[in-house]
Amino acid sequence: MSIKVNGLDALLKDLKNKPLEIQKIVDDELTEGAKAMEERAALLAPVDRGLLRGNIIADVSIPLNKRVVAKTFYAAYLEFGTGSKFRGNGRDATAKQYQGKSGKTGDKLKNIYDWLKRKGYFPPEAKSERAKIGYAKFIAKRIKDFGIAPANNGKGYFFIAYDQLLPAIIANIKKKLNL
């Protein structure tokens, strides 16, 4: 899942025709902003083992084109939810790109099993390996039937960072360019 920063179009429209020093000022601000979004999204991301948090990355390699990316298969699930708990959070077009996408069933079951084991969530009566796998299947079916709610009380984490920081990024660019 990634964010393409919108809202800067008017500001950046004719930037290619401006002197290189102006382009560098804007690029530096965009780079700073993307790194701030990376940090904020990571802080807001739900944490189990830290895989999601550790895989939110700002790609600042292309001048005047910055992206913040969450490089886990389940990042969008925690941003938008799944099943009946799916929420576009005002980003319906982006959210719909991820709706209905999933990994292999076996991988999901193994991930659920590993999570239950790590958290100690197997019920006491699930003593055998077969019983534990059965319980993991039960949880997988519940997730399929009822969905996963988005993080932060249904508000997600990724776009919260975007919404919080974009106005400051635009203001900083305008200030540096005396606009």
DOVO-141177 format. One record per residue: x, y, z of N, C-alpha, C in turn. Coordinates in steps of 0.05 Angstrom, whole numbers. Layout:
! residues N
SITE    n.px    n.py    n.pz   ca.px   ca.py   ca.pz    c.px    c.py    c.pz
SITE       X       Y       Z       X       Y       Z       X       Y       Z
...
END
This chain:
! residues 179
SITE    n.px    n.py    n.pz   ca.px   ca.py   ca.pz    c.px    c.py    c.pz
SITE      17     -23       0       0       0       0      18      25       0
SITE      11      45     -15      27      69     -16      10      94     -18
SITE      22     116     -11       8     142     -13      22     158     -35
SITE       7     168     -53      17     188     -72       7     215     -61
SITE      24     233     -55      16     258     -43       1     275     -63
SITE     -25     279     -57     -42     297     -74     -44     323     -59
SITE     -54     343     -72     -58     369     -60     -36     388     -66
SITE     -15     379     -78       8     396     -85       8     403    -115
SITE     -12     393    -129     -12     396    -158      -9     425    -167
SITE     -25     442    -156     -24     470    -164       3     483    -158
SITE      14     475    -135      40     486    -127      63     476    -144
SITE      61     451    -153      83     439    -168      79     440    -198
SITE      57     451    -207      49     451    -235      72     460    -254
SITE      82     484    -249     103     495    -267     131     493    -255
SITE     135     476    -236     160     475    -222     184     468    -241
SITE     178     451    -260     199     443    -279     211     467    -294
SITE     196     488    -296     205     512    -310     219     532    -292
SITE     220     526    -266     233     543    -247     263     537    -244
SITE     278     555    -233     307     550    -229     311     526    -211
SITE     334     513    -215     341     489    -200     341     494    -170
SITE     349     518    -161     349     523    -132     321     522    -120
SITE     302     531    -135     274     530    -126     264     500    -125
SITE     271     486    -146     265     457    -147     277     442    -123
SITE     302     450    -116     315     437     -94     302     443     -67
SITE     293     468     -64     279     476     -39     254     459     -36
SITE     238     457     -58     213     441     -57     219     412     -53
SITE     239     401     -67     246     373     -63     255     367     -34
SITE     270     385     -23     279     381       5     255     381      24
SITE     236     398      20     212     399      37     195     374      33
SITE     192     365       8     177     340       2     191     316      15
SITE     217     316      14     233     294      26     228     294      56
SITE     230     317      69     226     319      98     197     311     105
SITE     178     319      88     150     312      93     145     282      91
SITE     157     270      70     153     241      67     165     226      90
SITE     188     234      99     201     221     122     184     225     148
SITE     172     248     151     155     253     174     130     236     172
SITE     119     233     148      95     215     144     102     186     151
SITE     126     178     142     135     151     148     136     146     179
SITE     148     165     192     151     163     222     123     164     235
SITE     106     182     227      79     184     240      63     160     235
SITE      62     150     210      47     126     203      57     102     219
SITE      83     100     222      95      78     238      86      79     267
SITE      86     104     278      77     107     306      48     100     310
SITE      31     106     290       3     101     292      -5      72     285
SITE      13      58     271       7      30     262       4      12     286
SITE     -15      -7     285     -18     -27     306       7     -45     306
SITE      14     -54     330      38     -70     332      33     -97     345
SITE      42    -118     331      43    -144     343      73    -152     345
SITE      85    -158     323     114    -163     322     130    -140     311
SITE     116    -119     302     130     -96     291     136     -98     261
SITE     126    -119     248     132    -122     220     120    -100     203
SITE      95     -92     208      82     -70     194      97     -44     200
SITE     101     -39     225     115     -14     233     142     -12     220
SITE     157     -34     219     183     -34     207     184     -33     177
SITE     161     -37     165     160     -37     135     144     -14     124
SITE     142       8     139     131      33     128     155      50     121
SITE     158      55      95     182      66      85     176      90      66
SITE     192     112      70     190     135      52     209     130      29
SITE     199     130       5     216     128     -19     220     157     -29
SITE     244     168     -24     250     196     -31     271     197     -54
SITE     274     175     -68     295     173     -88     291     189    -113
SITE     266     196    -120     261     210    -145     256     239    -138
SITE     271     258    -151     266     286    -145     237     294    -151
SITE     226     309    -132     199     320    -134     177     299    -137
SITE     183     274    -129     164     253    -130     169     234    -106
SITE     154     238     -85     158     222     -60     135     204     -55
SITE     140     181     -43     120     162     -36     125     150      -9
SITE     104     144       5     107     129      30      93     103      26
SITE     107      81      32      97      54      25      96      37      50
SITE      75      21      53      74       0      74      77     -27      59
SITE      99     -40      64     107     -64      49      99     -90      63
SITE      75     -92      73      65    -118      84      39    -123      70
SITE      33    -149      65       9    -156      51     -16    -147      66
SITE     -15    -144      92     -39    -138     107     -41    -109     115
SITE     -24     -92     105     -25     -63     112     -52     -51     105
SITE     -63     -57      82     -89     -46      74    -111     -56      92
SITE    -110     -81     101    -130     -92     119    -133     -76     144
SITE    -109     -68     155    -109     -53     180    -116     -23     175
SITE    -112     -14     151    -120      14     144    -150      16     139
SITE    -160      -3     123    -188       0     114    -207     -21     126
SITE    -197     -42     139    -213     -63     149    -219     -84     127
SITE    -234    -105     135    -242    -125     116    -271    -133     121
SITE    -282    -147     101    -310    -157     104    -329    -136     112
SITE    -347    -142     131    -367    -123     139    -356     -99     154
SITE    -331    -101     162    -318     -79     176    -301     -61     158
SITE    -304     -66     132    -289     -51     112    -298     -22     113
SITE    -279      -3     114    -285      25     114    -266      39      95
SITE    -277      55      77    -260      70      59    -247      94      72
SITE    -258     103      95    -248     126     110    -243     150      92
SITE    -262     154      74    -260     177      56    -241     173      33
SITE    -229     150      31    -210     143       9    -221     119      -6
SITE    -246     120     -14    -259      97     -25    -245      86     -50
SITE    -236     104     -68    -223      94     -92    -197      79     -86
SITE    -181      90     -67    -157      76     -59    -163      50     -44
SITE    -183      51     -26    -190      28     -10    -200       5     -28
SITE    -215      11     -48    -227      -9     -66    -205     -25     -81
SITE    -182     -12     -85    -160     -26     -98    -152     -51     -82
SITE    -155     -50     -56    -146     -71     -39    -168     -90     -29
SITE    -193     -82     -33    -216     -97     -24    -217    -123     -39
SITE    -220    -145     -24    -222    -172     -37    -196    -185     -44
SITE    -173    -171     -40    -147    -183     -46    -137    -198     -21
SITE    -125    -220     -26    -115    -236      -3     -92    -254     -12
SITE     -79    -264       8     -57    -283       2     -68    -311      -1
SITE     -50    -331      -1     -58    -359      -2     -71    -367      24
SITE     -91    -384      23    -106    -392      47     -87    -405      67
SITE     -69    -422      57     -50    -435      76     -33    -416      91
SITE     -24    -395      77      -7    -374      89     -23    -360     111
SITE     -49    -353     105     -65    -339     124     -69    -357     149
SITE     -75    -382     145     -79    -400     168     -54    -403     185
SITE     -31    -405     172      -6    -406     186      -1    -381     202
SITE      -6    -358     189      -3    -332     203     -21    -330     228
SITE     -46    -339     225     -65    -338     247     -55    -357     269
SITE     -47    -381     261     -37    -401     281     -13    -389     296
SITE       6    -378     281      30    -366     294      23    -344     313
SITE       4    -327     305      -5    -305     322     -18    -315     348
SITE     -36    -335     345     -49    -347     368     -28    -359     387
SITE      -8    -372     376      13    -384     393      29    -363     407
SITE      38    -343     392      54    -321     403      40    -307     425
SITE      14    -302     422      -1    -287     442     -12    -305     464
SITE      -9    -331     461     -20    -349     482     -50    -350     482
SITE     -62    -347     458     -92    -345     456    -106    -372     451
SITE     -91    -394     449    -104    -420     446    -120    -426     471
SITE    -144    -436     469    -159    -443     493    -146    -467     507
SITE    -149    -469     533    -136    -490     549    -143    -518     538
SITE    -167    -522     528    -175    -548     518    -161    -556     492
SITE    -149    -537     478    -135    -543     453    -106    -551     459
SITE    -104    -576     467     -77    -587     476     -62    -599     453
SITE     -75    -613     435     -61    -626     413     -57    -606     389
SITE     -38    -613     372     -33    -597     349     -58    -595     331
SITE     -72    -618     329     -96    -618     312    -117    -599     324
SITE    -120    -598     350    -140    -580     363    -132    -551     358
SITE    -106    -546     360     -96    -518     356    -101    -509     327
SITE     -96    -527     308    -101    -520     280    -131    -516     275
SITE    -147    -533     288    -176    -530     287    -185    -503     297
SITE    -173    -494     319    -180    -468     331    -171    -445     312
SITE    -148    -448     300    -138    -428     281    -157    -426     257
SITE    -167    -449     248    -187    -449     226    -213    -435     234
SITE    -221    -440     259    -245    -426     270    -241    -396     269
SITE    -218    -386     278    -212    -358     278    -211    -347     250
SITE    -199    -362     231    -198    -354     203    -226    -351     192
SITE    -244    -369     199    -271    -368     189    -285    -343     201
SITE    -280    -338     226    -292    -314     239    -283    -288     225
SITE    -257    -287     218    -246    -264     204    -260    -262     177
SITE    -262    -285     163    -275    -284     136    -304    -275     139
SITE    -318    -286     159    -347    -280     161    -352    -251     172
SITE    -336    -242     190    -341    -217     204    -322    -195     198
SITE    -298    -201     187    -279    -181     179    -261    -172     202
SITE    -242    -155     195    -223    -143     213    -229    -113     213
SITE    -232    -101     236    -237     -73     238    -211     -57     233
SITE    -213     -34     220    -189     -17     216    -177      -9     243
SITE    -152      -4     243    -137       4     267    -148      31     277
SITE    -140      38     301    -147      64     314    -176      70     313
SITE    -192      52     324    -221      56     326    -234      60     298
SITE    -224      46     278    -236      47     252    -226      70     234
SITE    -206      84     243    -195     107     228    -170     100     212
SITE    -159      76     216    -134      69     202    -110      82     215
SITE     -88      83     201     -63      94     212     -48     109     190
SITE     -49      99     166     -32     110     144     -42     137     135
SITE     -68     139     129     -79     164     119     -83     185     141
SITE     -84     176     166     -84     195     189     -58     211     188
SITE     -36     198     184     -10     212     182     -10     231     159
SITE     -20     222     136     -22     239     112     -39     264     118
SITE     -63     260     129     -81     283     134     -69     302     155
SITE     -55     291     175     -43     308     195     -20     325     185
SITE      -4     314     167      21     327     159      20     342     133
SITE       3     335     114       2     348      88      -1     379      90
SITE     -19     389     107     -21     419     108       5     432     116
SITE      19     420     134      45     432     143      66     431     121
SITE      66     409     105      84     407      83      79     429      62
SITE      54     433      56      46     454      36      53     481      47
SITE      47     486      73      54     512      85      84     517      85
SITE     100     496      91     129     499      92     140     506      64
SITE     129     493      43     138     499      16     131     528       9
SITE     106     536      15      97     563       8     114     584      23
SITE     121     578      49     137     596      65     165     599      53
SITE     177     576      46     204     577      35     205     591       8
SITE     183     590      -7     182     603     -34     170     631     -32
SITE     163     640      -8     151     666      -4     125     669     -20
SITE     108     648     -19      83     649     -34      60     657     -15
END
